[in-house]
Structure formats: C-alpha cells, structure tokens
Amino acid sequence: QVQLVESGGGLVQPGGSLRLSCAVSGSRFSIYGMGWYRQAPEKQRELVALISRRGTTTYADSVQGRFTISRDNAKNTVYLQMNSLKPEDTAVYFCYLDAGHWGQGTQVTVSS
C-alpha cells in the first residue's frame, strides 16, 4: 500500500521560510516523478513544483525563484523549501507521486 505523509506546515510571517517534507512508503520511490500541489480556500488545486526521477525540476511562475523542490532517494522523501513566503502562498500543500497517489496535505498559513 502506497502512503505519502507530508509534514512541515505551519504558521509563518510574510517573508519567512518553511520546509515541507513528504515521506513515501510502499512504492519504488526512485523511479517516479514527484510533485507538490496546493489548494487555497475556494480555489482549484494548482501545481507548485515537479521533480522528475532524474532530478529535473519545474516550477509554477508564482513560486519561481522562491521555492525549491528536491528529493532524497535514499530516504524516499521529497522536500519543498519555501522562502520569501507571501500571504497568497497560504494553502493546503499536497505531495503527489506520479503514479496517481496523493498525500493528505499539510496547511501552510502566511500571516502577520
């Protein structure tokens, strides 16, 4: 059974940083692409960042230059380093394994 467990969300002031983690079990992690998506209240889920199995990365325009996605295949974990956070980054962040599996989400709130 494939499981994705996110952690690292929380409340942070504008301009601050957070690092999200997503631990994957039950799957051959290293052969799949991974992604982070987010969903704000009353909005559709949107792509934040992707990382291929070879480490190629893609970012949404809104986070380019502020967020960094990375993966550690030895730990079956994908990360999202979020810097210079803005109130509009407030959302539930979901981890995605490119075989159709989602995590439960972790709340990120950017507010003073």
Secondary structure as GFF3:
##gff-version 3
##sequence-region A 1 112
A	DSSP	beta_strand	3	7	.	.	.	ID=ss1
A	DSSP	beta_strand	10	12	.	.	.	ID=ss2
A	DSSP	beta_strand	18	25	.	.	.	ID=ss3
A	DSSP	three_ten_helix	29	31	.	.	.	ID=ss4
A	DSSP	beta_strand	34	39	.	.	.	ID=ss5
A	DSSP	beta_strand	46	51	.	.	.	ID=ss6
A	DSSP	beta_strand	57	59	.	.	.	ID=ss7
A	DSSP	beta_strand	67	72	.	.	.	ID=ss8
A	DSSP	beta_strand	77	82	.	.	.	ID=ss9
A	DSSP	three_ten_helix	87	89	.	.	.	ID=ss10
A	DSSP	beta_strand	91	97	.	.	.	ID=ss11
A	DSSP	beta_strand	101	102	.	.	.	ID=ss12
A	DSSP	beta_strand	106	110	.	.	.	ID=ss13
###
